[in-house]
Every structure is written in C-alpha cells, then in structure tokens.
Amino acid sequence: MRIAIIGTGKMGKFFAEVLKQHELFLYDVNPEKLNGINIENAVISTRLDDITEFNPHLVINAVNLKNTIPVFKQLEEFISPKTIIGDIASVKGEIINYYKQAKNPFFSIHPMFGPTFADLNRVKGECVVIMEESDKKAKVFFTEVFEELGLNIYHFSLEEHDRTMAYSLTLPFVATFIFAGCIDIKTVPGTTFKKHLEIAKGLLGEDNFLLSEILFNKHSVKEINRVQSQLEYLKHIINQKDSETAFDYLNKLRKNIEG
C-alpha cells in the first residue's frame, strides 16, 4: 500500500517506523523534522504537491490539531478522490464537521499512548481508538496493524470519543495542572510529592498545542465542574472533622479505583 504521512513529529515518525514495509511518502513543512529519518525507499519531501505523483492509497494527517483541517484542505487539490484521508488527533472537535462534507473516504484513529509517559518502542498493552465512522478498508487495515502491535483496540463514534477523552485525558490533566499551580518547589518533598512532581514535569514537558487541544475539548468544562464538586465536598469533610464521613469518603474512593 502507498501511504503518505503528513507531519513527522513524534507520532508521525512512530507511524513511519511501524508502516515502513509499505511505500511511504513523508512530508513536513519543517526540514529539520525530516532529518534523521532513515527509511529505505521512502519519498521524503517538504513540498506537499509532490504527493500527487506518489498517488497514495491512504493519507495519515499527523500534524497538530490546529493545523489538521488546513492541511486536509490543502491536500484536496493534490490527491485523488479515492484516497482515504484520516487523522490521529487526541480531540476530534471541528474535524467531525470537516468529514461530514469531505469528498474523500476517511478514517479517524486515536493512539492513546502519548509520548509523555509511553515508550513508543514498547506499546504492547497500550490502547487505541478506531472511530466507527471510518472507511471499512481503513478499519480493517488499522485493526491488523494494531493487533500486530499488541494494542487494546476500542471503537467509539466520533462524538463518543470526545466525550470519553474529556474523562480520560482532561480529568488527569486538570488534576496535574492544579497540583503544579499550587506547589512550592522549596518544600521538603516526600515520596508521594516527588511522584506527583514527576508526573507534572512529564506532562508539562509536552507540546503546548497538544496540552491546549486536550483542554479545549468542548466536554472539558463538565469534567472540571465535577472536580470542583469533589473539592467542595472534601472541604466540607475537613471543616467538619467527622471521621465517620471521612472514612466513608475514602472507602468510596477505593471502590472507584478498583479494577
């Protein structure tokens, strides 16, 4: 299969390596990102119109969320209407509306093993989502690729995906941001503090575009409201100094994290 990968950041390079047995076209507007890519027979270019001659069967749009739709619109004049186009974005947002009017068949996936905490060389056991609206050929193709990698595959609709990501991504992101916003680095850190600090440094070491696109999920505020509700209840327990209520609360938390 001829596969074009647009954007060679961390995930673009990951897919290039995983799919290197196919004919590849690798594009990035930044020549520096293409440096160090050593995949035999891959076409490497900083000119998007070069994709026309390559004539891909499938295009993986691996740029950041802000540029995903503009890149799709640029591609429209350079690729065949039969070419399957698709994204790997963490939040689908306006991409959903783009697909509704797209002339090309499309797929949408979300590898849930971001480079912050996952080892991209060892992704076995990690999770990936394939959107239900995706083109059937693309679904079969990516299912085979992901099964070979030993990934846990989930299937959501595009709308379900963003609702789920508000819980799976926004919630832990917000909890970490609150911790990072409140800490005094001069304090004497205990083991728990140090572990949380390690998570905060890892997360905040990520690209600003990635972090902000997770926050800008239209369902994020709902999750933040849930956080506020939990904090208010916790304040109530602390002010009351009621051991029985505190024990009940802690037991509920333990049940929530079981399994």
HELIX and SHEET records of a PDB file:
HELIX    1   1 LYS A   10  VAL A   18  1                                   9    
HELIX    2   2 PRO A   31  LEU A   34  1                                   4    
HELIX    3   3 LEU A   48  ASP A   50  5                                   3    
HELIX    4   4 ILE A   51  PHE A   54  1                                   4    
HELIX    5   5 LEU A   65  LEU A   75  1                                  11    
HELIX    6   6 ILE A   95  GLN A  101  1                                   7    
HELIX    7   7 LYS A  136  LEU A  149  1                                  14    
HELIX    8   8 LEU A  158  MET A  165  1                                   8    
HELIX    9   9 ALA A  166  THR A  170  3                                   5    
HELIX   10  10 LEU A  171  CYS A  182  1                                  12    
HELIX   11  11 THR A  191  LEU A  204  1                                  14    
HELIX   12  12 ASN A  208  LEU A  215  1                                   8    
HELIX   13  13 SER A  220  GLN A  240  1                                  21    
HELIX   14  14 SER A  243  ASN A  256  1                                  14    
SHEET    1   A 8 VAL A  43  SER A  45  0                                        
SHEET    2   A 8 GLU A  23  TYR A  27  1                                        
SHEET    3   A 8 ARG A   2  ILE A   6  1                                        
SHEET    4   A 8 LEU A  58  ASN A  61  1                                        
SHEET    5   A 8 ILE A  84  ASP A  87  1                                        
SHEET    6   A 8 PHE A 106  PRO A 111  1                                        
SHEET    7   A 8 CYS A 127  MET A 131 -1                                        
SHEET    8   A 8 ASN A 152  PHE A 156  1                                        
END                                                                             
